[in-house]
Amino acid sequence: MAQFDLRFHVPSALTPESAERTFYWPTAGAGTFNTSLGPRLGKLGPVRRENIELFRLAAMVYAADRSVPRRAGRVNWTQRHIALSVPVHNPAPWNAITIQLQQLLDFLSGDRWTLTFRAARIPREDIAPNGYPDVQRVVLMSGGADSATGAFFARTRPESHLLVSHVGATSISPIQQDVAERIRDLCPNGGTQQHAQIRFTRRQTQPGGHRFKNENTTRTRSFLFLALGLALASVNEVELWIPENGFASLNPPLGPDQLGSLSTRTTHPWFLTELSRLVSVAGAWGTLSNPFAAQTKGEMFRWLADQVGDDPASDLLSATNSCAFTNRRWLGVTATDHCGTCFGCLVRRASFAAAELTDRSTYVIDAPPSEAARSQLEKASILPSIRGFVARGIRVSDIAAMRLPDGYSATDARDLCVRGARELETLT
């Protein structure tokens, strides 16, 4: 079992054991995280205290996920056991939901999580005034196609809204900025749109030079993104939108030995419903929704095209990034390219075809820079699994195994999965 703690002061002399098991987040100076945010999130304004604590939990989950390598296996769901000691002002409300939170994280990453909440004194920090007093909705905008469609949808509505982007890699920041600008140009008379980009990553090394072990399958990064969105939404107590196509959100298994389609489970309807309920019980702001929960990605693409025209929709969607291997330069995949073989890329290609839109994206697999890159991309390809999934069809057991929240019928889930699988037929 891997165990981690979070501290707010970096000791003058860091032992190897402390560097291995402790994350450091000081109010000033270098720590474990690459961010301008302090542990009270003061730069974000008067964030609700429990939402600050939720973000700290998410930061620890994300950092631990990055720091505990999975064993190699046929599928990327090798289970780990990770324990976290989480500092909060008052452990009581969090202790009341600990078991359910652990189950939620188990569901998210496929691991076993053990959470302990402990009382801690948090260092003082200047709290900025509310920088977005007129915002009536917060929208997560990663730079991907689904979030871009959601950002455009928000722009068509009269409410003032804030696009929130998590910058995990510097090269992604210009893509997020470009997408936001394109949306403003497509809908110049829409509701007031502001855009906040916030950098938060785990460094490769601790203060003192200890190098972290590294795991690249970070399924929990989107939980950090979601907690960031809720933190900002808590300032004005407004709804958070998490735009994601409903087919990927349901995450049906591609094969009998897989727990899901290898996409994130953070937008799964059960996960969102349960997270909203649990954090509200703890006193945090938890009002959130997925405006595209009932649509496939191809249907989202078609909806956008119906609003702005085929060519403008194609231009916007092609400018987004959906690739799981972004910035793997040794594969020839830059920030503006797509590998063409991961789940995100393949669903993207199928969705352009289903919506009858021109795909102007660059897929490295179509013209690899070397035979070594081709071999690696083909080895990592999800296409054989997708072909098997399409050939097998949606089974009753697939739907029966899904955790669906109250009010989400198995019939609706099956219908959505059938429509999503039909879009994937273009790949076979």
C-alpha positions in Angstrom: 0.0 0.0 0.0 1.3 3.5 -0.9 0.7 6.1 1.7 0.8 9.9 1.3 0.5 13.0 3.5 0.1 16.7 2.7 2.1 19.4 4.5 2.2 23.1 4.2 5.8 23.8 5.2 8.9 22.3 3.5 11.5 21.2 6.0 15.0 22.5 5.6 16.3 19.0 5.3 14.1 16.5 3.4 14.7 12.8 4.2 14.2 10.3 1.4 11.3 8.7 3.3 9.6 12.1 3.7 10.2 13.0 0.0 8.7 9.7 -1.0 5.5 9.9 1.1 4.7 13.6 1.6 3.4 16.2 -0.7 4.4 19.8 0.1 2.2 22.8 -0.7 3.6 26.0 1.0 2.0 29.4 0.6 5.3 30.6 -1.0 8.3 29.0 -2.5 8.8 25.7 -4.3 6.8 22.6 -3.2 5.5 19.5 -4.8 3.1 21.3 -7.1 3.8 23.6 -10.0 1.1 26.3 -9.5 0.6 29.9 -8.4 -2.2 28.9 -6.1 -1.6 28.6 -2.3 -3.3 25.9 -0.2 -6.2 28.3 0.6 -6.7 29.0 -3.1 -6.6 32.7 -2.1 -6.0 33.9 -5.7 -9.3 32.4 -6.8 -11.2 34.7 -4.4 -13.5 33.9 -1.5 -13.9 30.2 -2.2 -16.0 28.2 0.2 -13.8 26.5 2.8 -15.1 23.0 2.1 -14.5 23.5 -1.6 -10.9 24.4 -0.8 -10.6 21.2 1.1 -12.2 19.2 -1.7 -9.6 20.7 -4.1 -6.8 19.7 -1.7 -8.2 16.2 -1.6 -8.3 16.2 -5.4 -4.7 17.5 -5.6 -3.5 14.7 -3.4 -5.5 12.1 -5.4 -4.0 13.4 -8.6 -0.4 13.6 -7.2 -0.7 10.1 -5.7 -2.1 8.7 -9.0 0.9 10.1 -10.8 3.4 8.8 -8.3 2.4 5.1 -8.0 3.2 3.1 -11.2 0.8 0.4 -12.3 2.1 -3.0 -13.1 2.1 -3.9 -16.7 -0.8 -6.0 -17.9 -3.1 -6.7 -20.8 -5.3 -3.8 -19.8 -4.6 -0.6 -18.1 -6.7 -1.1 -15.0 -4.1 -2.7 -12.7 -5.4 -2.1 -9.2 -3.3 -0.2 -6.6 -4.0 0.5 -2.9 -3.4 4.1 -2.0 -3.9 5.7 1.4 -4.1 9.5 1.9 -4.0 11.6 5.1 -5.9 14.7 4.2 -5.6 18.0 6.2 -8.9 19.8 6.8 -10.2 22.4 9.3 -12.9 20.1 10.8 -12.7 16.3 10.0 -16.2 15.6 11.3 -18.2 16.3 8.1 -15.7 14.6 5.9 -15.5 11.6 8.3 -19.3 11.2 7.8 -18.8 10.5 4.1 -15.4 8.9 4.0 -16.6 5.4 3.0 -18.7 6.8 0.1 -15.8 9.0 -1.0 -13.5 6.0 -1.1 -16.0 4.1 -3.2 -16.3 7.1 -5.5 -12.5 7.2 -6.0 -12.4 3.4 -6.4 -14.9 3.7 -9.2 -13.0 6.6 -10.8 -9.5 5.1 -11.1 -10.1 1.3 -10.6 -7.9 1.3 -7.5 -8.5 0.9 -3.7 -8.4 4.2 -1.8 -8.2 4.7 1.9 -8.9 8.3 3.2 -8.1 9.7 6.6 -9.1 13.3 7.4 -7.1 15.0 10.1 -7.5 18.4 11.8 -4.8 20.8 10.7 -3.9 24.5 10.9 -3.7 26.0 7.4 -1.3 28.9 6.9 -2.7 32.4 6.4 -3.0 33.6 2.9 -4.3 36.7 1.2 -7.7 36.2 -0.2 -8.4 38.1 -3.5 -11.7 39.8 -4.0 -14.3 38.1 -6.2 -12.8 38.5 -9.7 -16.0 37.4 -11.5 -18.9 39.0 -9.5 -21.4 38.8 -12.5 -20.8 35.2 -13.5 -23.9 33.1 -13.5 -22.4 29.8 -14.7 -19.0 28.1 -14.7 -18.1 25.9 -17.6 -15.1 23.5 -17.7 -13.2 24.0 -21.0 -10.3 21.7 -21.5 -9.6 22.4 -25.1 -11.2 19.2 -26.2 -14.1 19.0 -28.7 -16.8 18.2 -26.2 -15.9 21.1 -23.9 -15.6 23.4 -26.9 -19.1 22.5 -27.9 -20.3 23.1 -24.3 -18.5 26.5 -24.2 -20.3 27.5 -27.4 -23.6 26.3 -26.0 -23.0 28.6 -22.9 -22.2 31.5 -25.2 -25.6 31.2 -26.9 -27.3 31.7 -23.6 -27.8 35.1 -22.0 -26.1 34.3 -18.7 -22.6 35.6 -18.1 -20.3 32.6 -17.7 -16.8 31.8 -16.9 -14.8 29.2 -18.9 -12.3 27.4 -16.6 -9.3 25.6 -18.1 -6.8 23.4 -16.2 -3.4 23.9 -17.7 -1.6 20.6 -17.2 1.0 21.2 -20.0 2.2 24.6 -21.2 1.6 23.6 -24.8 -2.1 23.1 -24.2 -2.6 26.7 -23.0 -2.6 28.3 -26.5 -5.1 25.7 -27.8 -7.5 26.6 -24.9 -7.1 30.3 -25.7 -7.6 29.8 -29.4 -10.8 27.7 -28.8 -12.2 30.4 -26.5 -11.5 33.1 -29.1 -13.0 31.1 -31.9 -16.2 30.7 -29.9 -16.4 34.4 -29.2 -16.0 35.0 -33.0 -18.7 32.5 -33.9 -21.2 34.0 -31.4 -20.2 37.6 -31.0 -23.5 38.7 -29.4 -23.8 35.9 -26.8 -23.7 36.1 -23.1 -20.6 37.7 -21.5 -17.8 35.1 -21.6 -14.6 35.2 -19.4 -11.8 32.7 -19.4 -9.6 31.6 -16.5 -6.6 29.3 -17.1 -5.1 27.8 -14.0 -1.9 25.8 -13.9 -1.6 23.0 -11.4 0.6 20.0 -11.9 2.8 17.7 -9.8 6.5 18.5 -10.3 8.9 15.7 -11.5 11.0 16.3 -8.4 10.5 17.3 -4.8 12.4 20.2 -3.2 15.9 18.9 -2.6 15.9 16.9 -5.8 14.1 13.6 -4.9 12.6 12.3 -8.2 9.1 11.0 -8.1 8.1 7.7 -9.7 5.9 8.3 -12.6 2.6 6.9 -13.9 1.1 8.2 -17.1 -2.4 6.9 -17.0 -3.8 9.7 -14.8 -7.5 8.9 -14.7 -7.9 11.2 -11.7 -6.7 14.4 -13.4 -10.2 15.3 -14.5 -11.3 15.0 -10.8 -8.8 17.8 -10.0 -10.3 19.8 -12.9 -13.9 19.2 -11.6 -12.9 20.2 -8.1 -11.3 23.4 -9.5 -14.5 24.2 -11.3 -16.6 23.7 -8.2 -14.2 25.9 -6.2 -14.8 28.8 -8.6 -18.5 28.1 -8.8 -18.8 28.2 -5.0 -17.8 31.9 -5.0 -21.1 33.0 -6.6 -22.9 29.8 -5.8 -23.7 29.0 -9.4 -24.0 25.9 -11.5 -21.0 24.1 -12.9 -21.2 22.6 -16.4 -19.1 19.6 -17.3 -19.7 19.1 -21.0 -19.0 15.6 -22.2 -20.9 13.3 -24.6 -23.1 10.9 -22.8 -21.8 7.8 -24.6 -18.2 8.3 -23.4 -19.6 9.3 -19.9 -21.3 5.9 -19.6 -18.0 4.3 -20.3 -19.2 0.9 -21.6 -16.5 -1.8 -21.5 -14.8 -2.5 -24.9 -14.1 -6.0 -23.9 -14.8 -8.7 -21.3 -11.6 -8.0 -19.4 -12.0 -4.2 -19.2 -13.8 -2.1 -16.7 -14.5 0.6 -19.2 -13.6 2.1 -22.6 -10.4 3.6 -21.2 -11.9 7.1 -21.2 -12.4 9.0 -17.9 -15.2 8.1 -15.6 -15.3 11.6 -14.1 -18.4 12.5 -16.1 -20.2 9.2 -15.5 -23.8 10.1 -14.5 -23.5 8.0 -11.3 -20.2 9.6 -10.4 -21.4 13.2 -10.9 -24.7 12.6 -9.0 -22.9 10.9 -6.1 -20.1 13.5 -5.9 -22.6 16.4 -5.9 -24.6 14.7 -3.1 -21.5 13.9 -1.0 -19.8 17.2 -1.2 -23.0 19.0 -0.4 -23.4 16.8 2.7 -19.8 17.9 3.7 -20.8 21.6 3.3 -19.1 22.2 -0.1 -20.8 23.7 -3.1 -21.8 20.8 -5.4 -24.3 22.0 -8.0 -23.2 20.6 -11.3 -24.6 19.0 -14.5 -23.6 17.7 -17.9 -25.6 19.4 -20.6 -24.9 16.7 -23.1 -25.5 13.7 -21.0 -28.1 12.3 -23.4 -26.1 12.8 -26.6 -23.3 11.0 -28.5 -20.3 12.9 -29.6 -21.4 12.8 -33.2 -24.8 14.2 -32.2 -23.0 17.0 -30.4 -20.9 17.7 -33.5 -24.1 17.8 -35.6 -25.8 20.1 -33.2 -22.9 22.6 -33.4 -23.0 22.4 -37.2 -26.7 23.2 -37.2 -26.0 26.3 -35.2 -23.1 27.8 -37.1 -22.8 25.8 -40.4 -20.7 22.9 -41.4 -17.5 24.7 -42.3 -17.3 26.9 -39.2 -18.1 23.8 -37.0 -15.4 21.8 -38.7 -12.9 24.6 -38.2 -13.7 24.9 -34.5 -13.8 21.2 -33.8 -10.6 20.5 -35.8 -8.8 23.2 -33.7 -9.5 21.2 -30.5 -7.4 18.5 -28.9 -8.7 15.0 -28.0 -5.6 12.9 -27.9 -4.4 10.9 -24.9 -0.8 11.0 -26.2 -0.5 14.8 -26.5 3.1 16.0 -26.4 4.6 12.5 -26.8 7.2 14.0 -29.1 9.1 10.7 -29.5 6.0 9.4 -31.2 5.8 12.6 -33.4 2.7 13.8 -31.5 2.8 17.5 -30.8 0.3 19.6 -28.9 -1.6 20.3 -32.1 -1.5 16.8 -33.5 -3.4 13.6 -32.6 -2.0 10.1 -32.5 -5.0 8.6 -34.2 -5.0 5.3 -32.3 -6.1 6.2 -28.7 -9.8 6.0 -27.6 -10.2 9.8 -27.8 -8.8 10.1 -31.3 -10.8 7.2 -32.7 -14.1 8.4 -31.2 -13.3 11.9 -32.6 -12.7 10.5 -36.1 -16.0 8.5 -35.9 -17.9 11.6 -34.7 -16.7 13.8 -37.6 -17.9 11.1 -40.0 -21.2 10.5 -38.2 -21.9 14.3 -38.3 -20.9 14.4 -41.9 -18.2 17.1 -41.2 -14.8 17.5 -42.7 -12.1 16.4 -40.2 -9.1 18.8 -40.6 -7.2 17.3 -37.7 -3.7 15.8 -38.2 -3.4 12.2 -37.1 0.2 11.0 -36.8 -0.7 7.3 -37.6 -1.7 8.4 -41.1 1.9 9.5 -41.8 4.2 8.4 -38.9 7.6 10.1 -38.7 9.4 6.7 -38.4 8.8 3.0 -38.4 9.4 3.0 -34.6 6.7 5.5 -34.1 4.3 3.5 -36.3 5.1 0.4 -34.4 4.5 2.0 -31.0 1.2 3.7 -32.1 -0.1 0.5 -33.6 0.8 -1.4 -30.4 -1.1 1.1 -28.3 -4.0 1.2 -30.7 -7.5 0.7 -29.3 -8.9 0.0 -32.7 -9.0 -3.8 -32.4 -11.0 -3.5 -29.1 -13.4 -1.0 -30.8 -13.9 -3.5 -33.7 -14.7 -6.2 -31.3 -17.0 -4.0 -29.3 -18.9 -3.0 -32.5 -19.1 -6.6 -33.7 -20.3 -7.9 -30.4 -23.0 -5.2 -30.0 -24.4 -3.8 -26.8 -25.3 -6.6 -24.4 -27.8 -6.7 -21.7 -25.0 -7.5 -19.3 -23.2 -4.3 -20.3 -26.1 -2.2 -19.2 -26.8 -4.3 -16.1 -23.3 -3.8 -14.9 -23.5 0.0 -15.1 -24.1 2.0 -12.0 -26.9 4.3 -13.0 -28.2 7.1 -10.7 -31.9 7.3 -9.7 -33.9 8.6 -12.7 -31.6 7.3 -15.3 -33.3 4.3 -16.9 -31.5 1.2 -18.3 -33.5 1.7 -21.5 -32.1 5.2 -22.0 -28.6 4.0 -21.2 -28.9 1.2 -23.8 -30.3 3.5 -26.4 -27.5 5.9 -26.0 -24.9 3.1 -26.1 -26.4 1.7 -29.3 -26.3 5.1 -31.0 -22.7 5.6 -29.8 -21.7 2.1 -31.1 -23.3 2.9 -34.4 -21.1 5.9 -34.9 -18.0 3.7 -34.2 -19.0 1.4 -37.1 -17.3 3.9 -39.5 -14.0 2.8 -38.0 -14.5 -0.8 -38.9 
